[in-house]
Amino acid sequence: MKIEVLGTGSSGNCYKVKIGKATLLLECGLPYKVIQKKLNFKISEIDACLVTHEHMDHAKAVKDLMKAGVDCYMTKGTAEALGINGHRLKTFRPFEKARYYSEELKDLIILPFEAVHDVKEPVSYFIKTKNNDETLVFVTDTAYLKYKIPECDCLMIECNYVKAKLDENVRLGNINTNLRNRIVKNHLSLESLVEALKAASLDRCKKIYLLHLSDGNSDEKLIKRTIQETTGIEVVVC
């Protein structure tokens, strides 16, 4: 498995993942021309794009990718919110295995599961090869995890803020209470992530990628140290 971070955070999320025989984009929240450049203009190498929800920092380039011939997978609710259709659009419901539309994806099982975010039908993804040689969990933009993290080789997961840092910014007047409450109801904190990791079976996990850190409400060194001490697993802060 090979993972390349093209963009993360509120400015745009996009990750290139090679797993099994497939090369995927997880999210497409950067402008299409930026994605083209970061992929060395080899869009044809992308077998599919998986989108978690309709916010533009996750779905900005979806129409252009579809026009370029890339199958884009998402829930029906996300597709409706984006107002898109066409034969390159592949929709499903949470917990419904994504159907296979290309030879490259036939050795993959893609299982979307529900996320907690202020949009129509958000999901996270559990992706594995049919022979279970490679497994990946991708979680972003969720207030908490409704389900136990599946066993996986690699975990890509949001760690948006630290509660103490967020509350300090409210006290200092850097953000207002309404924004604070919106963040808490839509994004995963360090504290919630630690709880989820303690409940998970991580024996198989080799690497944890931490995604979507807030510029003002997180603490990169604290977050990395805490997750490493909690899990004993190599941590990459994106």
Helices and strands as residue ranges (DSSP letters): E 2-7, E 14-19, E 22-26, H 32-38, G 43-45, E 48-50, H 56-59, H 62-67, E 71-75, H 76-82, E 89-92, G 103-105, E 108-114, E 123-129, E 135-139, E 154-158, H 163-171, H 177-186, H 190-199, E 207-211, H 220-231, E 234-237
